Amino acid sequence: VQLVESGGGLVQPGGSLRLSCAASGFSVSSYAMSWYRQAPGKEREWVARLSGGGGGTNYADSVKGRFTISRDNFKNTVSLQMNSLKPEDTAVYYCKASRFDSWGQGTQVTVSS
């Protein structure tokens, strides 16, 4: 099982980024997938979840209405569209499959003017 996150960068407040998580060793369509983030000096926190199969979604209150999680079964990837970004969204973002303990290296998102 391998997860590789990408798409992070520096963006101004109010801007948008789209993160991608490429999975190998399993099919993202078969399992619930989540995004987490870890800000400097803070614990890793859950951000969004996409259920397997039917694809229901859940979001942390802090990102609800601004972030959207989705998956591409053909490419075997999971994405996180982030809009209206705030400085407090600055963190390293990680994806994870519910079934496995593996984590990727993460991708850094910095929201700053």
C-alpha positions as CSV (number, residue, x, y, z in Angstrom):
1,V,0.0,0.0,0.0
2,Q,1.4,3.4,-1.0
3,L,-0.1,6.9,-0.9
4,V,1.5,9.9,-2.6
5,E,0.0,13.3,-1.9
6,S,0.6,16.3,-4.2
7,G,-0.8,19.7,-5.1
8,G,0.2,21.7,-2.1
9,G,1.8,25.1,-2.3
10,L,1.6,28.8,-1.2
11,V,-1.7,30.6,-1.8
12,Q,-3.2,33.8,-0.6
13,P,-6.1,33.9,1.7
14,G,-9.3,33.4,-0.2
15,G,-7.5,31.4,-2.8
16,S,-8.0,27.7,-3.9
17,L,-5.9,24.6,-4.2
18,R,-6.6,21.1,-5.3
19,L,-4.8,18.3,-3.6
20,S,-4.4,14.8,-5.1
21,C,-3.6,11.5,-3.5
22,A,-2.4,8.7,-5.8
23,A,-2.9,5.2,-4.3
24,S,-1.3,2.0,-5.2
25,G,-1.7,-1.5,-3.8
26,F,-5.4,-1.2,-3.4
27,S,-8.4,0.3,-5.1
28,V,-9.7,3.6,-3.7
29,S,-13.2,2.7,-4.8
30,S,-13.3,-0.2,-2.3
31,Y,-12.5,1.7,0.9
32,A,-13.4,4.8,2.8
33,M,-10.8,7.5,2.2
34,S,-10.0,10.5,4.4
35,W,-7.9,13.6,4.4
36,Y,-6.1,14.7,7.5
37,R,-3.9,17.7,8.3
38,Q,-1.2,18.6,10.8
39,A,-0.4,22.2,11.6
40,P,3.0,23.2,13.2
41,G,2.9,22.3,16.9
42,K,-0.5,20.7,16.7
43,E,-1.9,17.2,16.6
44,R,-2.9,15.6,13.3
45,E,-6.6,16.2,12.7
46,W,-9.3,14.7,10.5
47,V,-10.6,17.0,7.7
48,A,-12.8,15.0,5.3
49,R,-14.0,11.5,4.6
50,L,-15.4,9.8,1.5
51,S,-17.2,6.5,2.1
52,G,-16.5,3.5,-0.1
53,G,-19.1,2.3,-2.5
54,G,-21.9,4.9,-2.3
55,G,-19.5,7.7,-1.7
56,G,-21.1,9.6,1.1
57,T,-19.0,12.5,2.5
58,N,-18.4,14.0,5.9
59,Y,-16.4,17.1,6.8
60,A,-14.9,18.7,9.8
61,D,-16.9,21.8,10.9
62,S,-13.8,24.0,10.2
63,V,-13.8,23.2,6.5
64,K,-17.5,22.4,5.8
65,G,-18.8,24.4,2.8
66,R,-15.2,25.2,1.6
67,F,-13.6,21.8,1.0
68,T,-14.8,19.0,-1.3
69,I,-13.5,15.4,-1.2
70,S,-13.9,13.2,-4.3
71,R,-12.3,10.2,-6.0
72,D,-11.4,9.1,-9.5
73,N,-11.7,5.4,-9.7
74,F,-10.1,5.2,-13.1
75,K,-7.0,7.0,-12.0
76,N,-7.2,5.5,-8.5
77,T,-6.8,8.9,-6.9
78,V,-8.6,10.9,-4.2
79,S,-8.7,14.7,-4.3
80,L,-9.4,17.5,-2.0
81,Q,-10.7,20.7,-3.5
82,M,-10.0,23.6,-1.1
83,N,-11.7,26.9,-1.7
84,S,-11.8,30.2,0.3
85,L,-8.6,29.2,2.1
86,K,-7.7,30.8,5.4
87,P,-4.4,31.2,7.2
88,E,-5.6,28.6,9.7
89,D,-5.7,26.0,6.9
90,T,-1.9,26.1,6.8
91,A,-0.7,22.5,7.5
92,V,0.7,19.4,6.0
93,Y,-2.1,17.4,4.4
94,Y,-2.3,13.6,4.3
95,C,-4.6,11.1,2.8
96,K,-5.4,7.7,4.3
97,A,-7.5,4.7,3.6
98,S,-9.6,3.5,6.5
99,R,-8.6,-0.1,6.0
100,F,-4.8,0.4,6.2
101,D,-2.4,2.1,8.6
102,S,-0.1,3.5,5.9
103,W,0.5,7.3,5.5
104,G,2.0,9.2,2.7
105,Q,4.6,11.9,3.0
106,G,2.0,14.6,2.9
107,T,1.9,17.9,1.0
108,Q,2.4,21.3,2.5
109,V,-0.3,23.9,2.2
110,T,0.6,27.5,3.2
111,V,-2.0,30.2,3.2
112,S,-0.4,33.6,3.6
113,S,-0.4,37.0,2.1
